[in-house]
Amino acid sequence: MTVTIYGIKNCDTMKKARTWLDAKGVTYRFHDYKAEGIDAESLKRWVDTLGWETVLNRSGTTFRALPDADKQDLDAGKAVALMLAQPSMIKRPILDRDGALTAGFKPEIYETLF
């Protein structure tokens, strides 16, 4: 099984998810989309699979700091454009297990995945 976890290195939720994976002996690749960026194709696949409402982190400070005009009339295309411009608006973590995607981290959900 190929596992990639996408997120930001210093995010507390990411630290919890990576600690959980390490403790369970899960081999994974970490992709820091703040440092490495994220390609439009991957982001669009996440939005198509999980929904832009799930992938766009509207509770984070980066989104809340946007001008009101940028927050209005959101749809998938506008959400993808915002996340490409500022990857810190992407929900963390995004877990990709052989193409199966999971957004966020909850130990009880990860237990069912591994």
Secondary structure, DSSP 8 states (H G I E B T S, - for coil): --EEEEE-TT-HHHHHHHHHHHHTT---EEEETTTS---HHHHHHHHHHH-HHHHB-TTSHHHHTS-HHHHSS--HHHHHHHHHH-GGGB-S-EEEETTEEEES--HHHHHHH-
